[in-house]
Amino acid sequence: MARWGAVLIVFSLALPLALLLPTAAPPAPRPRALTSSDLPTWLVGDTWTFATHVVTRNGPNWTSAWNNLTFLVTQRFEAIQDGTFRYLYNSSTTGDLAAEGDASMPPFGTIHYTLASNSVRGYAWNERSDLALVKTNETFVGTGTANLPLFGVRPLTASGNVTTVNRPPEEDFDFPIEIGDAWRVTSTLNTTGNARLVIHMPVGFNDIVINQPLNGDAPLDANYSATVREIVIVPAGSFETFRIQSNYVKLEMHNASGPSTYTHTWTNLTSYGIASPAIAVSTVLVPDRVGPGGPLSVYANTTAPNASVRVIIPAINTTALGSTDAVGALRITVNAPAYDDDTPANTDVGSHGVLVEVQAGVATGYGGATVSLLRPDLTVTGLTFAPVPVADGVPTNLTTTASVTTDVPVYSPVDVTFVAEDVDVNRDGAMDLPLSVFCARSACANVTVAPVLPGRPVLASATWTPAPPTLPMDVRVSAVVDPRNRYPEGNETNNIVVTTVHVEAPNLTPSNVTVLAGGTTHLFDRPASMGFVSPLIDVRTGSTIRITTTVRNIGVINVTRSTALALYNTTTLNGTGGPPFAQLGTGPIPAGTEVRFATVPWTAPMATGTYFVNVTADYSQVVRETSERDNTFVVRLRVFDPASAPDLVPVSVMIPAKASVNRTVGITARVANHGLGNSSGFQVAFYNASARASPFAVVNVGPIGTGATSSVISAAWASPVLGPHRVWVEVDYTGAVPEGNETNNTASGTITVYDVPITYMQIGTPRIYGATPYILPTTGIQFNSPDRTGEGPPTIWYRVDSGSWKSIADWQAFTLTGGPHTITWNATDRLGGVEPSKVAGVFVDDLPPVTVATVSNATDGKIVSFVATDSGCGFNWTEYRIDGGNWARYNGTGVLITAPGNHAVEFRSADRLLNLEATRTVTVKVEGAPANPSAGFNVKPALAAVFAVMLFLAGWFAAPSPDPPRRRRWLLTVVLPPAAIELATGAVSLGVPEMAVPGGSLGVPVDAALLILGLLVIWFSRQRALRAP
């Protein structure tokens, strides 16, 4: 049973003294006696006695208090506490206390006091379903002494009453208790009461009386856990207990913030007594862990056969009735609560007691067990809407799918709320604001679905009537499952789905307005392209026109109600007017369809001027539309008196027949007034036949009196498009002047646009084409530019390099001096069209190649070779002759001259344009020779023998070892091969003139190379042999 009462009494009695200094009471322990890990059942007559010792100090102030408090279960009862129907235990409390300590009490200084009381009385209410503490009351009376300076020991009396209410009830235990389980306890202790302390003073002095109200709220927020099971020995015996923070059979609490500021509490169970049940009841729940609202079976074995049974779930105030069978057994199926309790734990989100009461005559039995709620994971997926398209003001069905992602079902009702707003803008999976905030400003619809079982998604649907502030509009719509977080879940970030709903509406607009005026039909079948305003229609005074209107619903939503078309006058464009002079009604108009209204007459007034007839669909605005700006088409009417009207006619119109592309030409005209009245100012427009709406020139003219003619007006015209163009001149272009004849206001002509000239350059012969043409100074260059306009040949212009421009006739030739040149040319036709300039480069090559002759020795004579270079169009050929003989073409192979004596060799070259080099001569002298030139003059064999001996000697002295066999092997393998090759070249020179010395070009170089190579072979071989092991 609880020991909180003892500690509370101790400190309540000490409080009047403690309030005189800044000290604080220790936290109150909350012990319970547990017979099992699940919900215990208390019987009337059960009793527990606890002894508590508390020591506190705050500087010089200290208190030491002792308390013995006995709890006796006296009653089971039911009561409404804080508006909730509760099933309760009532326990009486009796006991005594004693305390002593020191306290600073101005103006007396430090006093020592003692206090004793054997009159502690009260009660405690606990919930039967979870032992949560609901309410307590304690009353005490005590006596003692106070040792006051100057006055000595004086008697004192103390009394008080304290009532506490826990809101919600303080549920210290999360049944069933399991090792490793952790839970949080939150509550607010509301305290009311008073403590009174009287120190009796000597006669002649007033008693010291202290009345201390004990009113206030103290928050409780603690985290408890069941860490281990342990055996605890206390005066009442030995107990196997759970350690929950401390231990609730033997409790120690220590709070020390400094060496002289501390509170220590010790509590022990000193005795207990358990009443015997009249009927034994054991209770089992199957299953004992379910999803919210899940079904479970209550099994009970009792010692009372055929007895009436009441199964109570206090958390939801639900009672199920039944009876035991012939052997005292019971089974009743009930549904668990849906929501969390006040101690959510890490193993469950709710633990609720299920009570079993058995009645057999006057005998009763009681049992109970705890059902734990598992943590589900609700989610919503998909959010659809129908019908489509979604219409403003039309009920729309919203549908989403609710499901659970784990194997924990939810049997109790689950709220799904649809909100016409995005409730998760930051996309963190949680609503940005509480649901009440969203529903206060946006439409909400809530539905309830149940059950939501694993693998069996549930559709949730609600009706929403959209009414966005503007149309059309994309409205973000959210569906939220469990929006008020009634079910703690494993994942709270998947409870929202958001989609965009495009809300449409009808759109009524005049689609065709036909005006019959003066025998002419004016058809306006594309009002939007005209800005919903007609051009001016001239109407004679007093005449009647007829207006026929067709209205189309261009929206995607049907018009489902009646609407009206109205015609009314205004004095200005888009102004406000009087009541309609005609109003025509129609029924529903489906999307995309038209309604043709009856023809309405309008009679022109006798006063001339401009009038505006407004044709407005949905005049009374009974239909919300996607656009209200296209409901009205304005018919502009100009009323005139034909007896005094002018008549404007274009005269002296000059439109040229031809023009060059992109070249401006002038168009001129005058305007004559052939009517009976003066004309006010007006505009003359010049436009192409296909572009009346966008004239290329507009000129303001007038006013013009009767019979008068304006001055010449002109406009510039040009076109990039070749071919004929119809050009119009229209007077009174905007219809500003009502005329007696509106059919003679235009004149036209055709302008044919011609392309600019194309001029070709022709290069005569001789010429060589390449990246740059090569020509001779005598090569003629001509131009040709055909006539493309029919007006005669164009004028051709050209210039050379950066010289001045010159004109030249077709096919007239000119020549250029030597060197590179840039020719630029174009032509101008008779219409003034100027051809873009063209540029070409030419190279006038007037220099021949340069030839160099080379004479070299041959074994039996001299060889003459030729090399020609050209800096222009390129080398073509070289020819030569010897001693005045016939010219021969040089084929690239040297010419051999063997005849002894002096010879004159003449040579010359030509380039590709046949620029011929001047003949040049080289003298070649061939010495006389013996019959066998190689005999007696070839010292190559002797030279080879000398070099071979040198290699042999070098190898002899370089041998790495003096040992004869190794030296012989060295000479044969290393020295002999290069020496033998050297000797072989001497033999070869006898048959190969090039190898002869002197005279041959290879003899000495080969000998020197072989000698050096042989020496290197000998040196490297020696180094490798010396390094060998």
ROMIPA-997610 format. One record per residue (C-alpha): residue in three letters; x negated, y negated, z. Coordinates in steps of 0.02 Angstrom, whole numbers, plus 50000, padded with zeros to 5 digits. Layout:
ALAXYZ/...
This chain:
MET500005000050000/ALA499444982049975/ARG498214973550090/TRP498524956450016/GLY499664952150161/ALA498314953650292/VAL497114942150204/LEU498474929650165/ILE499024928850347/VAL497244926750409/PHE496914912150298/SER498634904850319/LEU498314903550504/ALA496564896750478/LEU497154884850343/PRO497634869950455/LEU495874869550522/ALA495074873750356/LEU495994859850269/LEU495024847550374/LEU493454852250277/PRO493094857450096/THR493184876150114/ALA494144888750009/ALA495084904750042/PRO494444921049967/PRO495374929849827/ALA496704941749890/PRO496414960349855/ARG497814970849782/PRO497624988849845/ARG498825002949806/ALA498905021049864/LEU498825032549714/THR499255051049717/SER498895053549532/SER498245044149379/ASP500025041249320/LEU501435031549400/PRO501685036849584/THR503395037849663/TRP503675029749832/LEU504985036549949/VAL505885027550088/GLY504865030550242/ASP503165030250160/THR501955019850263/TRP500155013150251/THR499105003350373/PHE497584993050322/ALA496274984350429/THR495454968950356/HIS493984958450415/VAL493584941850330/VAL492084930650361/THR491924913350282/ARG490664899350299/ASN490514882150221/GLY489064873150303/PRO489454870850488/ASN491224877350467/TRP491504896050484/THR492894908350518/SER492914926650567/ALA494644934750557/TRP495344952350590/ASN497014959050531/ASN497984975350546/LEU499494976550431/THR500714990850408/PHE501824993050255/LEU503405003250267/VAL504465007350114/THR506235003350173/GLN507315002350018/ARG507575005349832/PHE508634991749758/GLU509024982049601/ALA508994963149591/ILE508864948849469/GLN507234939649491/ASP506784924849379/GLY508234929349265/THR507684947349238/PHE508554962849304/ARG507254972649402/TYR507154989849485/LEU506204987149648/TYR505434994249804/ASN505644983949964/SER504274986350094/SER504254978550267/THR502624972050338/THR502144971350522/GLY500494968150606/ASP499344957050706/LEU497844946050677/ALA496434937550772/ALA495224924050718/GLU493874912650785/GLY492724899650710/ASP492034882150706/ALA492784867450613/SER492324849150596/MET493824838750652/PRO493634819850651/PRO493584810750769/PHE493144825050887/GLY491684832450790/THR491444851150786/ILE492694861550882/HIS492704879950917/TYR494374888850907/THR495114906050938/LEU496774912650876/ALA497754928550912/SER499464934750854/ASN500414951050866/SER501924943950778/VAL501604945850591/ARG503184950250498/GLY503724950350315/TYR504174960150159/ALA503534964249985/TRP504444968349822/ASN503614979849695/GLU504284985649528/ARG504655004249527/SER504105006449347/ASP502295000349367/LEU502084994649551/ALA501894976649492/LEU502004964349637/VAL503554953349616/LYS503784943949779/THR503094943149957/ASN503564934450119/GLU502604933050282/THR503054924550448/PHE501824923050591/VAL501694915750767/GLY500074914950863/THR499174907051010/GLY497374902851048/THR496164889551109/ALA495194874851039/ASN493614868651125/LEU493634849751098/PRO492214838251148/LEU492674827951304/PHE494274838051328/GLY493554855451344/VAL494554870851304/ARG496334866751258/PRO497744878951216/LEU498434879451038/THR499914887450953/ALA500104891550768/SER501594896850661/GLY502034897750479/ASN503004905550337/VAL502364909150162/THR503344915650012/THR502464919949847/VAL503254924249681/ASN502194931349540/ARG502704925649367/PRO502634937749281/PRO502494951349412/GLU500674955049447/GLU500374972049365/ASP498704977349436/PHE498724994849361/ASP498904999949181/PHE499635017349203/PRO499115030649166/ILE497375026249226/GLU495955033749125/ILE494085032849148/GLY493415019649029/ASP495085010749018/ALA495054991849034/TRP496484979549046/ARG496864961649082/VAL497974955049221/THR498754937849204/SER500024929649317/THR500414913749410/LEU500624914249599/ASN501984902049649/THR501814898649836/THR503054889849950/GLY502974888250139/ASN502234878850284/ALA500904881350420/ARG500994872150588/LEU499574870150713/VAL499764861750883/ILE498294858251001/HIS499014854351172/MET498134839351250/PRO498054834151435/VAL499424823851509/GLY499314806151447/PHE498704811251274/ASN499764815751125/ASP499644833551064/ILE498734835850900/VAL500024842250776/ILE499564847450599/ASN500944852250476/GLN500224858950314/PRO501394862750165/LEU500864878350072/ASN501624874349903/GLY500834876249732/ASP500404887349583/ALA498794897149569/PRO498364905449402/LEU497734923149401/ASP496734929649254/ALA495684945049289/ASN494934959249190/TYR495024976349273/SER494284992849221/ALA494255010649284/THR492415015149289/VAL492205031249388/ARG493075043449504/GLU492325044149678/ILE492595051449850/VAL492925037749979/ILE492925040650168/VAL493945028450273/PRO494725029750446/ALA496285037250365/GLY495285051550291/SER494355056550134/PHE495095051949966/GLU494675054949783/THR494955038049703/PHE494665027849546/ARG493445013649560/ILE494364998649489/GLN493184983849505/SER492974988949687/ASN494025002549768/TYR495805000649829/VAL495645012549976/LYS494045004850037/LEU493824987049971/GLU492364975249985/MET492344957949907/HIS490864946149919/ASN490794928549851/ALA489224918849898/SER488804902649809/GLY487394898249932/PRO486584903650094/SER487854893750195/THR489344894950078/TYR490114912150065/THR491634923050089/HIS491564941650132/THR493044953450142/TRP493124971450205/THR494734981650198/ASN495004999950246/LEU496485011550247/THR496665016450429/SER498215027450424/TYR499655032850315/GLY501215043250318/ILE502135051250170/ALA504015055050179/SER504605072050120/PRO505735071749967/ALA507495078749983/ILE507375084449801/ALA505685087249721/VAL505545080049547/SER504085082149426/THR504165072449263/VAL503285074849095/LEU503495064248938/VAL503255072148766/PRO502445063448681/ASP501785051248810/ARG501005039948676/VAL502155033348540/GLY502325019048421/PRO503415004348471/GLY505205010148501/GLY504725028148461/PRO505745042948522/LEU505135053848664/SER505825067948769/VAL505915066648959/TYR505625083649039/ALA505945085649225/ASN505865100549341/THR506835098349503/THR507405108549650/ALA509215103549619/PRO510175113949490/ASN511675106549403/ALA511325089549476/SER511725072849394/VAL510225063649323/ARG509915045649278/VAL508405041449167/ILE507955023049177/ILE506725012749073/PRO506654996549172/ALA505644987049040/ILE507164987048925/ASN508484989949061/THR509065005848976/THR509885020449066/ALA510225037948998/LEU511335049949092/GLY511185068849101/SER511115083649217/THR509955097649265/ASP510285115249209/ALA510515130549316/VAL508685131049363/GLY508525112349395/ALA507695108149229/LEU508105093049122/ARG507745086548948/ILE508375069648886/THR507795060548728/VAL507575041748741/ASN506695028148645/ALA505185019048712/PRO505145000148731/ALA504594990448579/TYR503434977548650/ASP501884975448754/ASP501864974548942/ASP500874962049047/THR499274972449049/PRO498724976348871/ALA497314989048880/ASN495974994948762/THR496825011848744/ASP498605005548719/VAL499564989548699/GLY500914993348824/SER501265005448966/HIS503035006849031/GLY503705017249174/VAL505115029749144/LEU506075033349305/VAL507045049249342/GLU508375049149480/VAL509225065449531/GLN510815065749635/ALA511465081749712/GLY512825077349836/VAL512045066049965/ALA510285071949924/THR509215061949803/GLY507575064749714/TYR506465053149619/GLY505105055049487/GLY504285045149353/ALA502975044649215/THR502235031849097/VAL502455030648910/SER501075021348821/LEU501315011548661/LEU500045014148523/ARG499424999748420/PRO500214999848245/ASP499624990548091/LEU501054982447998/THR500784975047826/VAL501774967847683/THR501344969847500/GLY502134962747345/LEU503374948647340/THR504614948647197/PHE506074937647156/ALA507644939747051/PRO508484934546944/VAL507154927246831/PRO507004913346788/VAL507324906546961/ALA508604892646954/ASP508804877447064/GLY510284879447180/VAL510584897547130/PRO510404911047264/THR508824920847231/ASN508414937847302/LEU506674939247379/THR505994956747408/THR504404962947490/THR503794979847551/ALA503424982647735/SER502364997447787/VAL501105003647914/THR499325007147863/THR498955019548003/ASP499855034848071/VAL500705024648208/PRO502545022048166/VAL503645007648222/TYR505415013348266/SER506014997148341/PRO506634982648235/VAL505294973548137/ASP505574955548084/VAL505134950347907/THR505284931747879/PHE505284923347708/VAL504654905347708/ALA504784893447561/GLU503014887547594/ASP501244894147592/VAL500954898747775/ASP499144903947750/VAL498294890347651/ASN496554894247718/ARG496754912747673/ASP496154919647839/GLY497624931647851/ALA498494922047992/MET499854908947988/ASP499114891547994/LEU500494885348111/PRO501814893448221/LEU503324900048129/SER504454887348212/VAL503484873148133/PHE503654880447958/CYS505504884247979/ALA505834866548043/ARG505274859147878/SER505544872947748/ALA506884885647711/CYS506694901947806/ALA507634918347797/ASN507374932447922/VAL507814950747901/THR507524965648013/VAL506954982747954/ALA506794998948051/PRO506035011248063/VAL504365008347975/LEU503555025447964/PRO501885031147892/GLY502035035147708/ARG503805028047698/PRO503745009547650/VAL505314999447682/LEU506014986047568/ALA506464969647650/SER507584957747555/ALA508324940747590/THR509274927647493/TRP508494910647463/THR509304896147374/PRO507894885347305/ALA508084866547309/PRO506354859147274/PRO506144840147277/THR505684839547093/LEU506064850446944/PRO505324860846872/MET504184865447016/ASP503044879447072/VAL503564883947248/ARG502414894447357/VAL503434907447450/SER502764918247592/ALA503354934347670/VAL502744937647847/VAL502974953747942/ASP503074952148132/PRO502914933148119/ARG503054930448307/ASN501694943448345/ARG502834954248450/TYR501804969448406/PRO499934968948445/GLU499134977048293/GLY497494984748242/ASN497364972048101/GLU498244955248111/THR497564948747945/ASN498674958647826/ASN500394952847883/ILE500644939647749/VAL500954940047563/VAL501134924047462/THR501724921547285/THR502204907147172/VAL503994905247114/HIS504284894046965/VAL505964885546994/GLU506834879446838/ALA508434869946801/PRO509494865346652/ASN509044850446545/LEU510424841746446/THR509934830046306/PRO510744822746151/SER510054833646011/ASN510974825945864/VAL511794808845848/THR512624804345684/VAL513194786545649/LEU514334782945501/ALA514224764245463/GLY514774755145306/GLY514844771045204/THR513064775845253/THR512714790845365/HIS511294788545486/LEU510744805545552/PHE509624806545705/ASP509284825045729/ARG507644822845822/PRO508024809845955/ALA506484813846060/SER505314809845915/MET506104792445906/GLY505934789046091/PHE507824791446107/VAL508104774546021/SER508784772745846/PRO508164759945720/LEU509294744945694/ILE510864749045599/ASP511664734145512/VAL513534733045539/ARG514704720145466/THR515734710045589/GLY517404717945628/SER516964734445545/THR517154751245632/ILE515774764145646/ARG515954782145702/ILE514754790945820/THR514674809845832/THR513564817845965/THR512894835245996/VAL512164839246168/ARG510944853546191/ASN510384862346349/ILE508514863346313/GLY508164870646486/VAL508014889146527/ILE509444888946654/ASN511294889046613/VAL512394874446658/THR513764882946757/ARG514904868246793/SER515854855146694/THR514964839446640/ALA515374823946539/LEU514664814246391/ALA514914795446405/LEU514714781046280/TYR514514763546350/ASN513844746546298/THR512344737246369/THR511704720046328/THR509884725446329/LEU508924741046284/ASN509024753546429/GLY510014741046529/THR511514743546640/GLY513244741646568/GLY515074742246609/PRO516164757546621/PRO516094769546472/PHE517254765646328/ALA517314784446294/GLN517034799246407/LEU517134817246344/GLY517084832746454/THR516424850246423/GLY516274866446518/PRO514724876946555/ILE513284875946430/PRO512144891146421/ALA510284888546403/GLY509744885146224/THR511494881446159/GLU512324865646094/VAL514024857746116/ARG514714846145982/PHE515844832446048/ALA517254823645960/THR516874808245854/VAL517034791645945/PRO517414775245852/TRP516584758645894/THR517184742045821/ALA515914728445790/PRO516334711745873/MET516534695945771/ALA515014688245855/THR513404692145763/GLY511924699145860/THR511154715245921/TYR512174727746020/PHE511674743646112/VAL512804758846123/ASN512164771446251/VAL512584789846225/THR512264798746392/ALA512414817246432/ASP512914821946610/TYR513444804046641/SER514014807546820/GLN512404817146859/VAL513284832246926/VAL511904843646860/ARG510114843546932/GLU508964844146782/THR507134846646747/SER507144829246671/GLU508374815046692/ARG507424803946570/ASP508054812046410/ASN509934811146442/THR510254795046346/PHE510094790546162/VAL510284772046121/VAL511084767145956/ARG510494749745908/LEU511764740145804/ARG511484723245721/VAL513104714645682/PHE513024701745541/ASP514194690945437/PRO513994696045252/ALA514644678945194/SER513054670345255/ALA511734683945243/PRO510024681845159/ASP509314694245034/LEU507434697145040/VAL506574704444886/PRO504704708044854/VAL504094699044696/SER502434696544605/VAL501814713044675/MET500034717044617/ILE499444734844655/PRO497824740044566/ALA497924755744463/LYS496194762144509/ALA495024762044658/SER493394770144706/VAL493384782144851/ASN493244773145019/ARG493104756444929/THR494304742744980/VAL495474735144852/GLY496724721144876/ILE498624722144861/THR499604705844845/ALA501444701244844/ARG502674687144875/VAL504424687544952/ALA505934678744878/ASN507584675344966/HIS508974678644839/GLY510364677944969/LEU511624664945025/GLY510874661445195/ASN509214656745267/SER508104670645331/SER507274670845500/GLY505524677445520/PHE505174695345472/GLN503754707445435/VAL503074714045272/ALA502304731345286/PHE501084739945169/TYR501054758845187/ASN500694774945098/ALA502174784745036/SER501964798545166/ALA501604787045313/ARG502974773945327/ALA502914775045517/SER501094769745519/PRO500804755845392/PHE499014751145353/ALA499464732545358/VAL500884722245431/VAL501054703545393/ASN502224691345480/VAL503174680345356/GLY504514667445364/PRO505694659945393/ILE506214658045209/GLY507644647145152/THR508924651645022/GLY508134652744848/ALA506364650244918/THR504844661244888/SER503434664145010/SER501604661344978/VAL500504675844925/ILE500254689045058/SER498914702345041/ALA498264718345119/ALA496674728445101/TRP496804746745055/ALA495534760845043/SER495644779745043/PRO494424794145065/VAL495574805744968/LEU495364807444780/GLY496844807144663/PRO498444796944646/HIS499214787944796/ARG500924780044801/VAL500834763444896/TRP502364753844954/VAL502704735844999/GLU504234733645110/VAL504954717045164/ASP505904715545329/TYR505034731345383/THR505814731845557/GLY507544726845497/ALA507464710545593/VAL508504701345462/PRO510274707145420/GLU510434705745232/GLY511804706145107/ASN510834719445011/GLU509684731345106/THR509264741944952/ASN508024730144866/ASN506744727645003/THR505354738644930/ALA504164739344784/SER502834752344747/GLY501384756844635/THR500144770844609/ILE498284769144645/THR497154782944580/VAL495594785444683/TYR494004790844591/ASP492434798044660/VAL490774788644654/PRO489564792244510/ILE488404807044508/THR486714803344428/TYR485514816844372/MET483634814744349/GLN482844824144203/ILE480944827144200/GLY480184830244029/THR478724841243977/PRO477414846044019/ARG477884849244199/ILE477574861844333/TYR478974864844459/GLY478604868744640/ALA478984860844807/THR478464844944716/PRO478524844044526/TYR476854841044440/ILE476824831044280/LEU475624821944164/PRO475534803244143/THR476334806043973/THR477824815844042/GLY479454806144020/ILE480764804344160/GLN482594800444118/PHE484264797944209/ASN486034802844159/SER487624796744249/PRO489264801944166/ASP490784790544175/ARG492054797244303/THR493304782844305/GLY493694779944121/GLU493064762244139/GLY491384764744052/PRO489674771644101/PRO488984766744271/THR487444755844294/ILE485934766344344/TRP484674759444468/TYR482994766544520/ARG481374761944605/VAL479664770144621/ASP478914771344793/SER479274754944883/GLY479404744844724/SER480864734044670/TRP482504741144605/LYS482674741744415/SER484134745944303/ILE483924758344162/ALA485024764844025/ASP485644782644011/TRP484274794143943/GLN482984780143934/ALA481284787843976/PHE479894780444083/THR478194787044138/LEU477144785644294/THR475314783244335/GLY474264796544417/GLY474554801744597/PRO476044806144709/HIS477624795744690/THR479364794544770/ILE480814790644653/THR482454783844726/TRP484004781544618/ASN485894779144618/ALA487264771944508/THR488704759544526/ASP490294762344426/ARG491434749044352/LEU492614750544502/GLY491214745844620/GLY490944763444683/VAL489134765444738/GLU488334782544732/PRO487304787244886/SER485464785844844/LYS484504801344800/VAL482644803844827/ALA481404815244739/GLY479514816644741/VAL478374819744590/PHE476504821644574/VAL475694814444417/ASP474154825244392/ASP472864816944277/LEU471294825244347/PRO470524841644280/PRO469754855144391/VAL467934854444448/THR466874869844409/VAL465254875044497/ALA464054887744417/THR462944899144525/VAL461414908744457/SER460754924044550/ASN459424937144516/ALA459804954144447/THR458664969144427/ASP458584967044240/GLY459004948344221/LYS460074934344290/ILE461904933644342/VAL462934917644317/SER464554915444418/PHE465864901344411/VAL467034894144545/ALA468354880844496/THR469404870044616/ASP470874858844575/SER471694845644688/GLY473294844444587/CYS474444857044506/GLY473164871044523/PHE471754879744430/ASN472234888744270/TRP470664896044184/THR468784894044157/GLU467844897543993/TYR465994898243950/ARG464794901143806/ILE462934905443797/ASP461724896743680/GLY463134888843576/GLY464054905143546/ASN465924907943551/TRP466934902443703/ALA467444916743817/ARG468684916643965/TYR467874920044133/ASN468694934844219/GLY467934932444391/THR466444944444367/GLY464704936944356/VAL463964935644181/LEU462314945744162/ILE460964938344052/THR459514950444019/ALA458634943043867/PRO456984934943921/GLY456844916443893/ASN457794900443928/HIS459674900743896/ALA460964886243892/VAL462604891443973/GLU464064879343940/PHE465684880344044/ARG467304870844077/SER468994873644165/ALA470814868344139/ASP472274866444264/ARG474074872144241/LEU474514856044150/LEU473004859244035/ASN471994844644101/LEU470304850344026/GLU468664847644117/ALA467224840044020/THR465974853243961/ARG464534855844079/THR462884865444051/VAL461724875644161/THR460004882144101/VAL459594900244146/LYS457804906744131/VAL457504925444117/GLU455714931244142/GLY454904944344031/ALA454844962144109/PRO453784978344085/ALA454534993844006/ASN454805001944178/PRO455084987344301/SER455204998844452/ALA453515007244431/GLY452074998744521/PHE453134985044593/ASN454234994844719/VAL453334995144886/LYS454895001144976/PRO454285019344996/ALA452645013445075/LEU453565001145187/ALA454745014945244/ALA453275026245285/VAL452465012545390/PHE454085009645488/ALA454295028545515/VAL452525029745587/MET452885015045702/LEU454445023845767/PHE453475040045793/LEU452095031445891/ALA453335021745996/GLY454235037946036/TRP452595046846080/PHE452095033846208/ALA453865031946274/ALA454115050446309/PRO454785051846487/SER453695067046529/PRO451875071546482/ASP452345089946486/PRO451975096346307/PRO453555106846287/ARG454675092646351/ARG453735079946244/ARG453985090746089/ARG455835092246125/TRP455895073146152/LEU455045069845982/LEU456165082145889/THR457825076445965/VAL457585057845993/VAL456155050945884/LEU456245061745728/PRO458025057345671/PRO457785038345651/ALA456045040845576/ALA456725053345449/ILE458135041445400/GLU456845027545373/LEU455815038845257/ALA457415043545162/THR457775025345119/GLY456075024345033/ALA456555038944921/VAL458255031344884/SER457445014944827/LEU456625024044682/GLY458325026344601/VAL459315011544670/PRO458624994544615/GLU459534985544756/MET458474995344881/ALA456824990744794/VAL455554979144874/PRO455354966844799/GLY456844963144687/GLY458194972444780/SER459354963544899/LEU459524978145021/GLY457754984945044/VAL457004973745177/PRO458644971345276/VAL458934990145285/ASP457144993745340/ALA457204980445476/ALA458894986445540/LEU458345004745548/LEU456744999945641/ILE457684989945773/LEU459025003345791/GLY457715017145813/LEU456795007245947/LEU458425004546041/VAL458825023146033/ILE457105027446102/TRP457275014546245/PHE459025019546300/SER458595038146290/ARG457065035446400/GLN458095025746530/ARG459395039346539/ALA458075053046553/LEU457195043946695/ARG458835042246792/ALA459255060546771/PRO458925071246926/
